[in-house]
Each structure stands twice: as structure tokens, then as C-alpha cells.
Amino acid sequence: VRAQPAALPPPALMSQEVQMEEVSEDVTQSCQIFSGTFFLICVAFLVALNSDSPFYTKKRSADRRLLAGLRMGTYVAIFSAFFNFFQLTELDDFALPRSTSFVLDMSRPVEWICTCPLMQAALVLMAGDTVPDYRLWMMPLLSFSVLTLGVVAVSISDQYARTAVFCLGSCVAMVMFYYNRKQILEFSYGEEGFFSGSSEFRSLSILLIMTWIPFPLWFLLSPEGVGVITDVGAIQVGWAVLNMIAKGTFLAYFQRVKSKHFAEMHRSMAEFSMNGDDLAKGSETKFLDASAGEGIDLHALLEETMMFLGLKTKVGKFKQLLKKARVTSCSDLDSLDELACRDAMLPWEVVYAMKRRLIACRMHGVAPAREEKAKEDAHRHVEHQAHISKLVSLAMGQDVEALQEAIALATKAGLDMPHLDLAQARVQETLRWKAVKEYLANNAGFKAALEGSDLAALQGAIEVADAAGLQEQATRGKGNLKDLSSRQAASKAAMKRGISLFKEQCFDAAETCFSEAIQHNPTNADAFLNRSAAHVRLRNWADAEADAAKAIELDPSNAKSHHSRALALHNLDDQQGALAACSVGLAEHPGNDPLLRLNDKIQAAIQAQQSVEEEEEAARLAQEEQERAPAQQGALPTGPVPVRIAI
């Protein structure tokens, strides 16, 4: 309460009073803020001491975990409200250490540091035992590290250092989001991912990630980052909207998940509710459809339990609940306890009654009223096994007619469709392979591949013959492959000797070795090319041209073969043929230097030859002209000669 002034004091006294009022106001605000902070810490401390440990809560039922997560959500809302009101004061104002007039409210980043780790911890609690326990401290720590690095980036004046710290914080954020995605996989046992799935945990995790991503982007745009947006009102509105969307949607969705879970749990309990007499009746009645405690059918156990509990009309619904909870056998039923039933939203009373009836079944075995049916089932089982054995033995062979007859008998006996489908598929496969065999046996290309000298085609044909069961063709092809391999080995050895002799300039001996290599492997293009080179050195131009042409036929992509043939034709004085051979080689290898030089040489020879021919033609014409001139000079005129008479 402030006192009203009685009279106007002198100026000096007024200045002192103003200073005293400012000091008093500062002290008042400080005391109020300290008091509020103290009691807020007391609230958090008392709640933490009087609540279960998060590691213990994480192992409890889903409803307990959801309640604990929402309790953390309540702390998030309390802290957010406190620090937002704290921003109204000027005590948290922080001038940015750079050339800007913007003042940062430090309460805002402190609010995020106090609340965002709690949101990550609430997600881990919701996942329960499906994620490791260390995530309870690791995920909040990652969130705390990201936000702390953001505060450090704001307080740095150097632009490059600020950018480096911001990039480091972004990397830590990526690690945190990676573990959020990994928790989705762990929670769903690998069935869901970031882009697929329908569980509430996946939806909440993606909601958290999507609402957190805009914060660093807005940070960059604001004066805290690069200062693209400088309007103070716009900056504050942006932070407030992002903060409310991120936390509000998270808390609302978490509350929705909790409400939906409790509603389903209460509905299930009400639908399958029964009194103590029913439970006692279920525990005292013998099980009537089992065999000495083994091979007990879960659905039969459920039907009889529900019938004795007076819930026969709810059998179908409970079967769906068991399927959803992945309870498919009596061993799965044995592993259920009250905590597991609460997690799976199964009525514990009904499960308890089924477990008691299961114990009774294992103690008393098959009841007399169902012995006849059990014998019939056993006889039918033996008969079906006999049909299955026959189908399997026939499916291993090639007798299609016998297999089709066995399928007809098994169908008449009521054998399960999967076995019949497999047998029918085997019939279709056998018929298909039979048609393939007939086609291959009469195919000329297949025979040519088995008998040819193309190693790759021969190996492929042998594999096809083995797969099709054509043993005769496969054996013949393997023999040809062995002979071809040995001949190729001999050809390679002869080639090696020929190359060595060629380097020693023993061209005659090298030509002999290359001929031997060709004799062993007539499709060896390199052998023809090397023999052509030997003929070039021996000046056997016709043989060199023939071997080069054969090498081109076997391997048109080798530039040396084109060069050797063009050179031989050039020396055979077939310049046009040589020019054509060079053109073919240059079309395949435009930049080949030896071919370009030879092409220029051939064109020069053609021009020289044309010049010689032109000179010879000119000389011949001159000779003919000279021969005609003397004949014209020695000839006398004939006929009357005109006489001139002078008068």
C-alpha cells in the first residue's frame, strides 16, 4: 500500500522520493518473484517426492503409465504459465550482445528448458517396457542439450561462432528425432515406421517432431538469429503461437489417448463383468475338451469357460480381444497376469477363470462325454496325415496322373485347403516343366548352343538343361564344355608362345604358333589379329588382309583389326578398299590416332596416284597430237587449182 502525499515537497525532496519509490518497487517485485519461484520449486519437490519413480512407473500397466505421463503434462502447463507471467516483468530482460535494440525475455528459453524434457520423458513412459530404461534420462538430456545450445548461441556476439553453435544444436536435435523414430519401431516391434502405422504412440511422436521443427526456423528469422524479421510484435506473437501449438496439441492428444484407453478398459470390464459366484463356478468346473493336458485348444477352452460363466453371447467379442492381444495358445494364456491384462485391455476376471479351467483340464484330462468325439478327431487326424504323406511323396516325382488322383481322394476326405493348394501347384509346375522339356528338346537354337563353341552360351544351355531335367542334353553339353575348355587352354598357350616369339622378331615361328592357336580355337579373334600382324612383318599382304578381315568379323570393336586390314590393302595398292576399311574403323573409334594417320597416308597416296594418272593421260594426248601433225604437213592438195591471169 502506497501513502498519498500531503503537500508538494521541494524538488530535491521529490528526487529523493522518486529514487526511494523505484528502489521500493524493485524490492517489491524481487520479493514477489522470489516468493513465487520458491513455492513453485516446493510444488515440484513435493510432487517428485510423493510420486513413484519413473523407472518403476515405466514397468506398470498402460493406465498407470498414461496417468504418470499426464501428471508430467500438468507440470509442463504449470511451468509454462509461471514463466509466461514472469515475462511481464523486466527482471528477465537480456540485451542481445550485438548491434540490435531487441531485448530477449530469458524466461522463455528457461520455460522450454524446464518443460520440453518432461514431454520427451512422458513419451518414454507411454511406450513402457518396449523401449530401454535409459531413454528416461537420455531423451530429456538430449532435449535439454538442444535448448541449452540455443541459449548459448543467442548470447554469443560473433556471427561465425553463433552459427557453429546453432549447427551443433541442430545435429543434437537430429539425434533426438532419430531416437523418437527408433522408439516408434521398438513400440510396434518393427511393424510401424515414421511414414506407416496407426498406433497412438506413433501419432503422438510424429506430432511432437512436427511441432518442434518450426522453432529453429523462427529462431533464424528473429533477431536472435539472422534478424530477417525485426518487428517486435510479430516476433512475440510467433513465439507465443508456436509454443501454444506445440504444447497444447501434445497435451490434448495425450489426454485423448488416456481417455480412449480408459473408456475401452471400462467398456470391456462392463461387457465381461461377472460376480464372485460366477468366478467360483468357473474355477470349480472341469475342462471338457483336452487330451491329458497337452494340445488344448484355446478357443474350445474359451467357449466352455464363457458358457459356464453365462457369457456365451460374448465369445466372438472376447476372441477378437485375444487376437488383438496376440494370445493364440494356452501357453500365451499361462503367461498372462493382471498387469498384462490391464495393458492388453483384457478382463482379468475372465482370463482368471480360463486359467483355472486350464489347470483343471491338465489335472483331469478328457471328460467321458467327449471321448467319442476325441476318438473321431484322432482317427480323422491319422487319415489326413496319410493323405498328406501320399501327396508329398507323389509331389516329389513326375507322375502327374497319380498326383491328381491323390488330390481328388484328399479333397473327398476333407483335407485342409493349404495342402491341396500346394499339391495342385505342384501339378501345374510339373506340367509346365514337361512342356518346357518338350520345347527345349526340339529347339534348334538350344541344340546349337550345346554343340557350339560360344563358352557363355554353352554354360547357359547346360544350366537350363540341368534345371529342366534333360540329362542327356546336359551330359552332351558338359562333354562339349570340357573339350572346348581344353582347346581354349591349348589356344591360350599357343598364343602366349607366339607373342613371345613375335617380340623376339621371329615372325615365321610366331605365325606358326598363331596358326596353332586358331586351329584349337577358330573363334579367337586375337589369334587372327596377331597372325595378321605377323604377316604384315613378313610382307604377306594378302594373308594379312584375310586374317584382319576374319578378326573384324569375330570382334568388330577392335581398332587394331581395322588398322591391320587397311594397311594390308594399302600395300596391295587397293587404295579405295584401304580408305573404306579406315572409314569403318574410324566410325567405331573416331579418335584413334593410328587410324587417322593411316587414313591421311592413304588419301595422299590416292591423290598422288590421281596426279600420276593425269600426267600419263596428258602425255598420251600430247603424243597423239604429235603423231597427227606431220601427216597433215606432208599431204598434197587435190582438185582444180585456181590460176590468176594479169590483164
C-alpha positions in Angstrom: 0.0 0.0 0.0 1.4 3.3 -1.1 0.7 6.6 1.0 -0.8 9.7 -0.6 1.4 12.9 -0.4 0.0 15.7 1.8 1.7 18.6 0.1 4.1 19.2 -2.8 7.6 18.9 -1.4 10.6 20.8 -2.8 12.4 19.5 -6.0 15.3 17.9 -4.0 12.9 16.0 -1.8 10.9 15.0 -4.8 14.0 13.5 -6.5 14.8 11.5 -3.3 11.3 10.2 -3.0 11.3 9.1 -6.7 14.5 7.2 -6.1 13.1 5.6 -3.0 9.9 4.6 -4.8 11.9 3.0 -7.6 14.0 1.1 -5.1 10.9 0.1 -3.2 9.2 -1.1 -6.4 12.3 -3.1 -7.4 12.4 -4.7 -3.9 8.7 -5.5 -4.0 9.0 -7.2 -7.5 12.0 -9.1 -6.4 10.3 -10.4 -3.3 7.2 -11.4 -5.2 9.2 -13.2 -7.9 11.4 -14.9 -5.3 8.3 -16.0 -3.3 6.5 -17.3 -6.5 9.7 -19.2 -7.6 10.2 -20.7 -4.1 6.6 -22.1 -3.9 6.9 -23.4 -7.5 10.0 -25.3 -6.5 8.2 -26.6 -3.4 5.4 -27.9 -5.6 7.8 -29.7 -7.9 9.8 -31.0 -5.0 6.8 -32.3 -3.1 5.2 -33.9 -6.1 8.5 -35.6 -7.1 9.0 -37.0 -3.5 5.4 -38.3 -3.3 5.2 -39.9 -6.7 6.5 -43.3 -7.9 9.9 -43.5 -9.6 9.6 -43.1 -13.4 11.7 -46.3 -13.8 9.1 -48.1 -11.7 6.1 -46.5 -13.4 7.6 -47.4 -16.8 7.1 -51.1 -15.9 3.5 -50.8 -14.7 0.3 -51.1 -16.7 -0.7 -48.8 -19.5 -3.3 -46.9 -17.5 -0.7 -46.1 -14.8 1.8 -45.0 -17.4 -0.7 -42.8 -19.1 -1.6 -41.2 -15.7 2.0 -40.6 -14.9 2.6 -39.0 -18.4 -0.4 -36.7 -17.9 1.0 -35.8 -14.5 4.2 -34.6 -16.3 2.0 -32.8 -18.7 0.4 -31.0 -15.8 3.9 -29.8 -14.7 4.5 -28.6 -18.2 1.4 -26.5 -18.1 2.2 -25.1 -14.7 5.8 -24.2 -15.6 4.7 -22.6 -18.9 2.1 -20.5 -17.1 4.5 -19.4 -14.4 7.3 -18.4 -16.9 4.9 -16.7 -19.3 3.6 -14.5 -16.4 7.2 -13.9 -15.4 7.9 -12.4 -18.8 5.7 -9.5 -17.9 8.4 -8.2 -15.6 11.6 -6.6 -16.7 13.9 -8.6 -14.5 14.4 -11.3 -17.1 15.2 -8.8 -19.9 18.5 -9.7 -21.6 20.1 -7.3 -24.2 21.5 -9.2 -27.2 25.3 -8.8 -27.5 25.1 -7.4 -31.0 24.0 -4.3 -32.9 20.3 -4.6 -32.3 17.7 -2.9 -30.0 15.9 -6.2 -29.4 15.7 -7.4 -25.7 15.3 -11.1 -25.1 13.0 -12.4 -22.3 15.1 -15.1 -20.7 12.1 -16.6 -19.1 11.1 -18.0 -22.5 14.1 -20.3 -23.1 14.1 -21.2 -19.4 10.5 -22.3 -19.8 11.4 -24.5 -22.7 14.4 -26.0 -20.8 12.1 -26.9 -17.9 9.2 -28.3 -20.0 10.5 -29.9 -23.2 12.5 -32.6 -21.4 9.3 -33.5 -19.5 7.4 -34.0 -22.8 10.1 -36.4 -24.0 10.0 -38.3 -20.7 6.2 -38.6 -21.0 6.6 -40.2 -24.4 9.1 -42.8 -23.0 6.6 -43.6 -20.1 3.8 -44.1 -22.7 6.0 -46.7 -24.5 6.6 -48.7 -21.4 8.9 -51.8 -21.5 9.1 -51.8 -25.2 11.9 -49.2 -25.1 15.0 -49.4 -22.9 15.0 -47.8 -19.4 18.0 -45.5 -20.2 15.7 -43.5 -22.5 14.1 -42.0 -19.4 17.2 -39.9 -18.9 18.7 -39.8 -22.4 15.7 -38.3 -24.2 15.2 -35.5 -21.7 19.0 -34.9 -21.7 19.0 -34.6 -25.5 16.2 -32.1 -25.3 17.9 -30.1 -22.6 21.2 -30.1 -24.6 19.4 -28.7 -27.7 17.8 -25.9 -25.8 20.9 -25.0 -23.9 22.9 -24.8 -27.1 20.2 -22.4 -28.4 20.6 -20.1 -25.4 24.4 -20.2 -25.8 24.0 -19.3 -29.5 21.9 -16.3 -28.5 24.4 -15.0 -26.0 27.4 -15.1 -28.5 28.2 -11.9 -30.3 30.5 -13.4 -33.0 28.4 -14.4 -36.0 30.6 -17.4 -37.0 30.7 -18.8 -33.5 26.9 -18.4 -33.2 26.4 -20.2 -36.5 28.7 -23.1 -35.3 26.8 -23.5 -32.0 23.5 -23.4 -33.9 24.6 -26.1 -36.3 25.8 -28.2 -33.3 22.4 -27.8 -31.7 20.7 -28.8 -34.9 22.8 -32.0 -35.1 21.8 -32.9 -31.5 18.2 -32.3 -32.5 18.6 -34.7 -35.4 19.9 -37.3 -33.0 16.9 -36.8 -30.7 14.4 -37.1 -33.6 16.3 -40.3 -34.7 15.6 -41.9 -31.4 12.0 -40.7 -31.5 11.7 -42.6 -34.8 13.5 -45.6 -33.3 11.1 -45.7 -30.3 8.2 -46.0 -32.9 9.9 -49.1 -34.3 10.5 -50.6 -30.8 7.0 -49.9 -29.6 5.4 -51.6 -32.6 8.0 -54.5 -32.8 9.2 -53.3 -36.2 5.7 -53.2 -37.7 5.4 -49.4 -37.9 7.7 -46.6 -39.1 7.8 -42.9 -39.5 5.6 -43.0 -42.6 3.4 -46.0 -41.9 1.4 -47.2 -38.9 -1.7 -46.3 -36.9 -0.8 -46.5 -33.3 -1.4 -43.7 -30.9 2.2 -43.7 -29.8 3.4 -43.2 -33.4 0.9 -40.3 -33.9 2.0 -38.6 -30.7 5.7 -38.9 -31.5 5.2 -37.5 -35.0 3.1 -34.7 -33.6 5.9 -33.8 -31.2 8.5 -33.8 -34.0 6.4 -31.8 -36.5 5.5 -29.1 -33.9 9.1 -28.7 -32.7 10.7 -28.3 -36.1 9.3 -24.7 -36.7 11.1 -23.4 -33.6 14.7 -23.3 -35.0 13.3 -21.9 -38.3 11.6 -19.0 -36.4 14.8 -18.6 -34.4 16.8 -18.0 -37.6 14.3 -15.4 -38.8 14.1 -13.5 -35.5 16.8 -11.0 -34.2 18.1 -13.9 -32.1 19.3 -15.5 -35.3 20.0 -13.5 -38.5 17.3 -10.9 -38.0 15.2 -11.2 -41.1 12.1 -10.2 -39.1 12.6 -7.2 -36.8 9.1 -6.3 -35.8 8.9 -7.0 -32.0 5.2 -7.6 -32.0 5.4 -10.2 -34.8 8.3 -12.0 -33.1 6.4 -12.2 -29.8 3.2 -13.4 -31.5 5.2 -16.0 -33.4 6.8 -17.5 -30.3 3.5 -17.5 -28.4 1.7 -19.3 -31.3 4.4 -21.9 -31.8 4.6 -22.5 -28.0 0.8 -22.9 -27.6 0.5 -25.2 -30.7 3.4 -27.4 -29.7 2.4 -27.9 -26.0 -1.3 -27.6 -26.4 -1.6 -30.2 -29.2 0.8 -32.6 -27.3 -1.2 -32.4 -24.0 -4.6 -32.6 -25.8 -3.6 -35.6 -27.8 -2.0 -37.3 -24.7 -5.3 -36.7 -22.8 -7.3 -38.1 -25.7 -5.1 -41.3 -25.7 -5.6 -41.7 -22.0 -9.4 -41.1 -22.2 -9.8 -43.5 -25.0 -7.8 -46.2 -23.2 -9.8 -45.9 -20.0 -13.1 -45.9 -21.9 -12.2 -49.1 -23.7 -11.0 -50.6 -20.5 -14.2 -49.7 -18.6 -16.3 -50.9 -21.6 -14.5 -54.2 -21.7 -14.9 -54.7 -17.9 -18.6 -53.9 -18.1 -19.2 -56.1 -21.0 -17.5 -59.1 -19.5 -18.3 -58.4 -15.8 -19.4 -61.2 -13.6 -19.9 -61.7 -9.9 -18.0 -63.8 -7.4 -20.3 -66.8 -7.8 -19.5 -67.0 -11.5 -15.8 -66.8 -10.8 -16.0 -69.6 -8.3 -18.1 -71.6 -10.7 -15.5 -71.2 -13.4 -12.7 -72.3 -11.1 -14.5 -75.5 -9.9 -15.8 -76.9 -13.3 -13.8 -79.5 -15.1 -12.5 -78.7 -18.6 -14.2 -80.9 -21.2 -12.1 -80.7 -24.3 -8.4 -81.6 -23.9 -6.1 -84.5 -24.1 -4.1 -85.2 -20.9 -3.0 -81.6 -20.5 -1.4 -81.2 -24.0 -2.8 -80.0 -27.3 -5.5 -78.0 -25.6 -7.5 -75.8 -28.0 -7.7 -72.2 -26.7 -10.9 -71.5 -28.5 -12.6 -74.6 -27.0 -11.4 -73.5 -23.6 -12.8 -70.0 -24.1 -16.2 -71.3 -25.4 -16.7 -73.6 -22.4 -15.5 -71.1 -19.9 -17.8 -68.4 -21.2 -20.7 -70.9 -21.3 -20.3 -71.7 -17.7 -19.9 -68.1 -16.8 -23.1 -67.2 -18.6 -21.4 -65.1 -21.2 -21.8 -67.3 -24.2 -23.0 -64.5 -26.4 -19.7 -62.6 -25.8 -17.5 -65.4 -27.2 -16.9 -63.7 -30.5 -16.0 -60.4 -28.9 -13.6 -62.0 -26.5 -11.9 -63.9 -29.3 -11.2 -60.6 -31.0 -9.7 -59.2 -27.8 -7.4 -62.3 -27.5 -6.3 -61.9 -31.1 -5.6 -58.2 -30.7 -3.5 -59.1 -27.6 -1.7 -61.8 -29.5 -2.9 -64.6 -27.3 -3.1 -67.6 -29.7 -2.3 -70.6 -27.5 -2.7 -71.9 -23.9 1.0 -71.2 -23.3 0.3 -67.5 -24.1 -2.7 -67.7 -21.6 -0.3 -69.1 -18.9 1.9 -66.0 -19.3 -0.9 -63.5 -18.6 -1.2 -61.9 -15.3 -3.3 -59.0 -14.0 -0.8 -56.4 -15.1 -0.5 -57.8 -18.6 -4.3 -58.0 -18.9 -4.6 -54.3 -18.0 -2.1 -53.5 -20.6 -3.9 -55.5 -23.3 -7.3 -54.4 -22.0 -8.4 -57.9 -21.3 -10.9 -58.5 -18.5 -8.8 -60.1 -15.8 -11.8 -62.0 -14.3 -12.5 -63.9 -17.5 -8.8 -64.6 -18.0 -8.5 -65.8 -14.5 -11.5 -68.2 -14.9 -9.9 -69.5 -18.1 -6.6 -70.1 -16.3 -8.4 -72.0 -13.6 -10.2 -74.2 -16.1 -6.9 -74.8 -17.9 -5.4 -76.1 -14.6 -8.5 -78.3 -14.1 -8.0 -79.7 -17.6 -4.4 -80.6 -17.0 -5.4 -82.3 -13.8 -8.4 -84.3 -15.0 -7.8 -84.9 -18.8 -10.6 -85.7 -21.2 -14.2 -86.0 -19.9 -16.2 -89.1 -20.7 -18.9 -87.1 -22.5 -16.4 -86.1 -25.2 -14.3 -89.3 -25.5 -16.1 -90.4 -28.6 -15.6 -87.1 -30.4 -11.9 -87.2 -29.4 -11.5 -90.6 -30.9 -13.2 -89.5 -34.1 -10.9 -86.4 -34.3 -7.8 -88.6 -33.7 -8.9 -91.0 -36.5 -9.5 -88.1 -38.8 -6.2 -86.7 -38.0 -4.4 -90.0 -38.8 -6.3 -90.2 -42.1 -5.4 -86.7 -43.0 -1.7 -87.4 -42.2 -1.8 -90.4 -44.5 -3.2 -88.3 -47.3 -0.6 -85.6 -46.7 2.2 -88.2 -46.8 1.0 -89.6 -50.0 0.7 -86.1 -51.6 4.2 -85.3 -50.5 5.7 -88.5 -51.9 3.9 -88.1 -55.2 4.8 -84.4 -55.5 8.4 -85.4 -55.4 8.1 -87.4 -58.5 6.8 -86.8 -62.0 3.7 -88.9 -62.2 1.1 -86.2 -62.7 -1.9 -88.6 -63.1 -1.2 -90.3 -59.8 -0.8 -87.0 -58.1 -4.1 -85.7 -59.5 -5.9 -88.9 -58.3 -4.4 -88.4 -54.8 -5.7 -84.8 -54.8 -9.2 -86.0 -55.6 -9.2 -88.5 -52.7 -7.8 -86.0 -50.3 -10.5 -83.5 -51.3 -13.1 -86.1 -50.7 -11.7 -86.8 -47.2 -11.9 -83.1 -46.3 -8.2 -82.3 -46.2 -7.3 -78.7 -45.4 -7.1 -76.4 -48.4 -3.4 -75.3 -47.9 -2.2 -78.9 -48.5 -4.5 -79.3 -51.5 -3.4 -75.9 -52.9 0.3 -76.9 -52.6 -0.3 -80.2 -54.3 -2.3 -78.6 -57.1 0.5 -76.1 -57.6 2.9 -79.0 -57.9 0.8 -80.5 -60.6 0.8 -77.2 -62.6 4.5 -76.9 -62.1 5.2 -80.5 -63.3 3.0 -79.9 -66.4 4.8 -76.6 -67.1 8.2 -78.2 -66.8 7.1 -81.1 -69.1 6.1 -78.5 -71.7 9.5 -76.8 -71.3 11.3 -80.1 -71.8 9.5 -80.8 -75.0 10.2 -77.3 -76.3 13.9 -77.5 -75.5 14.3 -81.0 -76.9 13.1 -79.8 -80.3 14.6 -76.2 -80.3 17.3 -75.7 -82.9 18.9 -72.8 -81.1 19.2 -74.7 -77.8 20.9 -77.6 -79.7 23.2 -75.2 -81.4 24.2 -73.6 -78.1 25.0 -77.1 -76.6 27.1 -78.0 -79.6 28.7 -74.6 -80.4 31.9 -73.0 -79.4 30.5 -70.0 -77.6 31.5 -70.7 -74.0 29.0 -68.3 -72.3 26.1 -69.7 -74.4 27.2 -73.3 -73.7 27.3 -72.8 -70.0 23.8 -71.2 -70.0 22.4 -74.0 -72.1 23.9 -76.6 -69.7 22.2 -74.8 -66.7 18.9 -74.8 -68.5 19.2 -78.4 -69.3 20.0 -79.4 -65.7 17.1 -77.3 -64.4 14.7 -78.9 -66.9 15.9 -82.4 -66.2 17.3 -83.0 -69.7 20.1 -85.2 -68.5 21.2 -86.4 -72.0 21.5 -82.9 -73.4 23.2 -81.7 -70.2 25.7 -84.6 -70.4 26.4 -83.9 -74.0 26.8 -80.2 -73.3 29.2 -80.8 -70.4 31.3 -83.0 -72.6 31.5 -80.3 -75.2 32.3 -77.7 -72.4 35.2 -79.9 -71.2 36.6 -80.3 -74.8 36.1 -76.6 -75.5 37.8 -75.6 -72.3 40.8 -77.8 -73.0 41.0 -76.4 -76.6 40.8 -72.9 -75.3 43.6 -73.6 -72.8 45.8 -75.0 -75.6 44.9 -72.0 -77.8 46.0 -69.6 -75.0 49.2 -71.5 -74.5 50.0 -71.2 -78.3 49.1 -67.6 -78.2 51.5 -67.0 -75.4 54.3 -68.7 -77.2 53.5 -66.7 -80.4 53.5 -63.4 -78.7 56.9 -64.2 -77.1 58.4 -65.1 -80.5 56.9 -62.0 -82.1 58.6 -59.8 -79.5 61.9 -61.6 -80.4 61.1 -60.8 -84.1 60.9 -64.5 -85.0 57.9 -63.7 -87.3 57.8 -67.1 -89.1 57.7 -69.1 -85.8 55.2 -66.6 -84.3 52.9 -67.1 -87.4 53.1 -70.9 -86.9 52.1 -70.5 -83.2 49.2 -68.2 -84.0 48.0 -70.7 -86.6 48.1 -73.4 -83.9 46.1 -71.2 -81.6 43.5 -70.7 -84.4 43.3 -74.4 -85.0 42.5 -75.0 -81.3 40.0 -72.1 -81.1 38.7 -70.9 -84.5 36.7 -68.1 -82.7 39.8 -66.5 -81.2 39.8 -63.0 -82.7 43.1 -62.1 -81.1 44.8 -65.1 -82.7 43.7 -63.9 -86.2 44.8 -60.3 -85.4 48.2 -61.4 -84.2 48.7 -63.7 -87.2 47.8 -60.7 -89.4 50.4 -58.7 -87.6 53.0 -61.4 -88.3 52.0 -61.5 -92.0 52.5 -57.7 -92.1 56.0 -58.0 -90.8 56.7 -60.8 -93.4 55.1 -58.6 -96.2 52.5 -61.2 -96.9 49.9 -58.6 -97.5 47.1 -60.8 -98.9 47.3 -63.2 -95.9 47.5 -60.2 -93.6 44.3 -58.7 -95.1 42.4 -62.1 -94.9 43.3 -62.6 -91.2 42.4 -59.0 -90.3 39.1 -59.3 -92.1 38.4 -62.5 -90.0 39.4 -60.8 -86.8 36.9 -57.9 -87.6 34.2 -60.5 -88.3 34.8 -62.1 -84.8 35.3 -58.8 -82.9 34.3 -55.6 -84.8 35.2 -53.4 -81.8 39.0 -53.8 -82.0 40.6 -50.8 -83.7 43.8 -52.8 -84.4 42.0 -55.2 -86.7 40.7 -52.3 -88.8 44.2 -50.8 -88.9 45.8 -54.0 -90.0 43.3 -54.6 -92.8 43.6 -51.1 -94.1 47.4 -51.3 -94.0 47.4 -54.5 -96.0 45.0 -53.2 -98.6 47.2 -50.1 -98.9 50.2 -52.2 -99.6 48.2 -54.3 -102.1 47.7 -51.0 -103.9 43.9 -51.1 -103.3 43.7 -47.6 -102.0 39.9 -47.3 -102.3 39.5 -50.5 -100.3 42.0 -49.3 -97.7 40.2 -46.0 -97.4 36.9 -47.8 -96.9 38.5 -50.0 -94.2 39.8 -46.9 -92.4 36.4 -45.2 -92.6 34.8 -48.3 -90.9 37.4 -48.3 -88.2 37.1 -44.5 -87.6 33.3 -44.8 -87.4 33.8 -47.2 -84.4 36.8 -45.3 -83.0 36.7 -41.6 -84.1 39.8 -40.5 -82.1 42.1 -43.5 -82.9 45.5 -41.9 -83.8 47.0 -44.8 -85.8 43.8 -45.0 -88.0 43.9 -41.2 -88.5 47.5 -41.2 -89.6 46.9 -44.2 -91.9 43.8 -42.5 -93.4 45.9 -39.4 -94.2 48.6 -41.5 -95.8 46.0 -43.4 -97.9 44.4 -40.2 -99.1 47.8 -38.8 -100.0 48.6 -41.9 -102.0 45.2 -41.7 -103.8 46.0 -38.0 -104.7 49.5 -39.0 -105.9 48.0 -41.8 -107.9 45.5 -39.5 -109.5 48.3 -37.0 -110.3 50.3 -39.7 -112.0 47.3 -40.8 -114.0 46.6 -37.3 -115.0 50.2 -36.8 -116.2 50.1 -40.1 -118.1 46.9 -39.1 -119.7 48.3 -35.7 -120.7 51.4 -37.3 -122.1 49.3 -39.7 -124.1 47.3 -36.9 -125.6 50.4 -34.9 -126.5 51.9 -38.0 -128.1 48.8 -38.5 -130.2 48.8 -34.8 -131.2 52.5 -35.0 -132.3 51.7 -38.1 -134.4 48.9 -36.3 -136.2 50.9 -33.0 -137.1 53.5 -34.5 -139.7 50.8 -36.3 -141.5 48.9 -33.1 -142.1 52.0 -31.2 -143.3 53.1 -33.7 -146.0 49.8 -34.1 -147.8 49.2 -32.5 -151.4 46.0 -30.7 -152.3 43.7 -32.4 -154.9 41.2 -31.0 -157.4 41.5 -27.9 -159.8 44.0 -25.2 -158.8 42.8 -21.6 -159.4 45.1 -19.5 -161.8 45.3 -15.8 -161.6 45.7 -14.0 -165.1 47.0 -10.5 -165.3 45.3 -8.2 -167.8 
